[in-house]
Amino acid sequence: MLTPSGRECRYFYGDYYRGRHHEECRLLKAAGLAWRPQHCKTCPMPDIQRDNACEHLEFAPSLKRPFLILAEQVQLTAHCNKCACEVSEPRIGCGQCHALPPIFLATTDDADPPA
């Protein structure tokens, strides 16, 4: 569903049926955090979902204020359930769940020299 900032996110829910206007972020709600539409502007989750579709990643959100004068921002930490490790870059993944295709693993030894 499209967030108030216009990006697709599977954790955002909006109920607009017959004049209703109920919106929530189910990721923040599950963590017991209060959600506001401004959080969607800086949330990294839509970008992570677009770049990495690994079903083993589990996210833990937090609301942090980078400086006292700036608004709260959503920050995520990721954990891989398959290899039981912390993921430093959720947009890429842990690197152990999904092997790279053989085309990316070609070495210079396998290539024929030009004639």
Buried (B, 14 or more C-beta within 10 A) or exposed (E): EEBBBEBEBEBBEBEEEEEEEEBEBEBBBEBEBEBEEBBBBBBBBBEBBEEBEBEBBEBEBEBEEEEEEEEBBBBBEBBBEEEEEEBEEBEEBBBEBEEEEEEEEEEEEEEEEEE
